[in-house]
Amino acid sequence: MKRLALRLAIFAAAISMLAATGGCSARKSEKGKGDDTAQQLLPVKYARGFKLSQGDGYICAELTDPWDTTRLLERYILVHKDSALPERLPQGRVVRVPLENTLVFSSVHCSLLQELGKGDAIGGVCDSRYIYSDSLQKRLREGRLVDAGSSLTPDMERILAMQPEAILLSPYENSGYGRLQKTGIPVIECADYLETSPLGRAEWMRLFGLLYGCAAQADSLFYTVEKAYTDVKERIATVSDRPSVISERRTGAVWYMPGGKSYMATLFADAGGSYPWHDNNDVGSMPLSFENVLEKGRNADFWFIKYNAPNKMTYADLAAEYAPYRHFKAFAERRIFACNSDKCPYYEETPFHPDRLLQDFAAIFHPELFGAYTPYYFHPLSSE
């Protein structure tokens, strides 16, 4: 508790300095270049994609390039909008905070902002059909939320009309932002999805807290998630029986299985499961043939799948989709667990609540430790 109080105090002091005291892009720059101002590092425990430091009247957020970790993806200089710009700032993109009108490309980040009480700061969205939130859909219908079209080809006229203070999107390797960059509107590159640690990705909510003026709420939420996650992990740490698990299913001729060092493989291990590809070094997905998966995963005790449909998927549906699925032990013994993302906000919630996903997996692997547990996302696949 003393550590928690100290961390919260550090961040509260940082925000207070921004409020009490009064650029150019650093995209793809070498680490450390263009920065000779005095800064004090702020603690980041799990995330590998960003670093925080406090300067005189600003906070510096450095994003590491996920595809070349010797370089910066971007450096953001956060200055409170009620303060004058400090005379000496490091090189970087100046962002006036707290943000109050933003274009948010991803429903994941929309969900987080709503949980932090900053839903009103979402002024526009892309790919609106994927927005799960009823309140955001209501605002869209009433014209109180800008629909900026597809994230691949956003509607520039609508974006310029809404005059966002910043645009939040997920970066991709060698991606440029074309007309978005030419507007001069700060683009916040949310590379949280590239973290391989579940708590590392969740910790990005602390950066969102700094951007939107709710650092205390974001820190408190993160520490709650961290405690829930570590409590489950510690509960099953001494369990000797570790059932084997596979996930996903074929997409065309390819079965995309989580790499051995991926986010999902980490969750399986932390939940007390054994993953057949644990010795693989891939941090993303592995494209495998059905035969590869059958050879290594035929005898897996459990199988997790996700789908999106108005009705429950059944074993008959799965067999009709691809009859050889019947060869898996988990199919024969009715140990397939499914998540219907049409009925729950799986994609919106789990990135910043890995504790909930971990609890689902751990309770399925080791039900004797969790008693009468109600799953968040994964339920037994229906037999009828």
HELIX and SHEET records of a PDB file:
HELIX    1   1 LYS A    2  ALA A   20  1                                  19    
HELIX    2   2 SER A  107  GLU A  115  1                                   9    
HELIX    3   3 GLY A  119  ALA A  121  5                                   3    
HELIX    4   4 SER A  128  TYR A  130  5                                   3    
HELIX    5   5 ASP A  134  ARG A  141  1                                   8    
HELIX    6   6 MET A  156  MET A  162  1                                   7    
HELIX    7   7 GLY A  178  LYS A  182  1                                   5    
HELIX    8   8 ALA A  191  LEU A  194  5                                   4    
HELIX    9   9 PRO A  198  ALA A  202  1                                   5    
HELIX   10  10 MET A  205  LEU A  211  1                                   7    
HELIX   11  11 ALA A  215  ARG A  235  1                                  21    
HELIX   12  12 TYR A  263  ASP A  270  1                                   8    
HELIX   13  13 PHE A  290  GLY A  297  1                                   8    
HELIX   14  14 TYR A  315  GLU A  321  1                                   7    
HELIX   15  15 ALA A  323  HIS A  327  5                                   5    
HELIX   16  16 LYS A  329  ALA A  332  1                                   4    
HELIX   17  17 TYR A  346  GLU A  349  1                                   4    
HELIX   18  18 PRO A  354  PHE A  365  1                                  12    
HELIX   19  19 PRO A  367  LEU A  369  5                                   3    
SHEET    1   A 5 GLN A  40  LEU A  42  0                                        
SHEET    2   A 5 PHE A  50  GLY A  55 -1                                        
SHEET    3   A 5 TYR A  58  THR A  64 -1                                        
SHEET    4   A 5 LEU A  72  HIS A  80 -1                                        
SHEET    5   A 5 ARG A  93  VAL A  97  1                                        
SHEET    1   B 5 VAL A 146  ASP A 147  0                                        
SHEET    2   B 5 ILE A 122  VAL A 125  1                                        
SHEET    3   B 5 THR A 102  VAL A 104  1                                        
SHEET    4   B 5 ALA A 166  LEU A 169  1                                        
SHEET    5   B 5 VAL A 187  GLU A 189  1                                        
SHEET    1   C 4 VAL A 245  SER A 247  0                                        
SHEET    2   C 4 PHE A 302  TYR A 307  1                                        
SHEET    3   C 4 ILE A 336  ASN A 340  1                                        
SHEET    4   C 4 HIS A 379  PRO A 380 -1                                        
SHEET    1   D 3 ARG A 250  THR A 251  0                                        
SHEET    2   D 3 VAL A 254  PRO A 258 -1                                        
SHEET    3   D 3 SER A 285  LEU A 288 -1                                        
END                                                                             
